[in-house]
């Protein structure tokens, strides 16, 4: 009997000393603590704390409205705070960095963000200063999906994708506003960046959408207002397809530089200083566009009749 008790005690000690296993789903709360296991009953306090305890391709959920801190994501993950009014206050830093290295254990290298407010308002200096750098910055991985999210008040870009390999970006029901640089900046080099926008609003940025290098971007149901430039495209392998897009109150609505191509259908370009500026590139009207009410409307490079 004594031996059995001793064995049981030894087993208990062994189990207690075992390292915590990564969980498929973890939780954060404004009342949490990063020393917790990030379970529903013992949540963590930050996304960074929960990330280390979440398995590859797992999910982090928010239990209540709170600020959960900037985070660098190094593995496939979902952060879903739908309906919780959760936020990242990124004064002086980038809100979310996606930098997932190539790994046999993480073949998809994909990130999904839903239901967040990402705010770059500074915590130092003059109250209200935009000290945050970039809302979401992707430097390595294969895909990023952002849904039902508001990004604003950053000193650089709202979203920046600058990778050396192929990358897919998907924005659905996203608002980007009040950035000193581009709302969205896409740059492809060795690999092509492919982006799709649906129900996106971009306002009060230097350029709502800036694309350079090897990029393909498809825009549908997009509103761009009060930006210095609506869409700026440059690069030989650079094509922006825009359908049902409204561009207004800009210095330049659409500008295509250095052999970039913008194709437009069912869209309105109005109340800009210059509507269309094919500045060494090409702006093509596919069908049913209205370019009117600008100080200088400009002209399409060519028109492709509807088939």
Secondary structure as UniProt FT lines:
FT   HELIX           2..17
FT   STRAND          23..28
FT   TURN            30..31
FT   TURN            34..35
FT   HELIX           47..51
FT   TURN            52..53
FT   STRAND          54..62
FT   STRAND          71..73
FT   STRAND          77..80
FT   TURN            82..85
FT   STRAND          86..89
FT   TURN            91..92
FT   STRAND          96..99
FT   TURN            104..105
FT   STRAND          110..114
FT   STRAND          116..119
FT   TURN            127..128
FT   STRAND          136..140
FT   STRAND          143..154
FT   STRAND          159..163
FT   STRAND          167..179
FT   STRAND          184..203
FT   STRAND          207..225
FT   STRAND          229..234
FT   TURN            236..237
FT   STRAND          238..248
FT   STRAND          252..257
FT   TURN            258..259
FT   STRAND          261..265
FT   STRAND          268..270
FT   STRAND          274..280
FT   STRAND          282..287
FT   STRAND          290..292
FT   STRAND          302..303
//
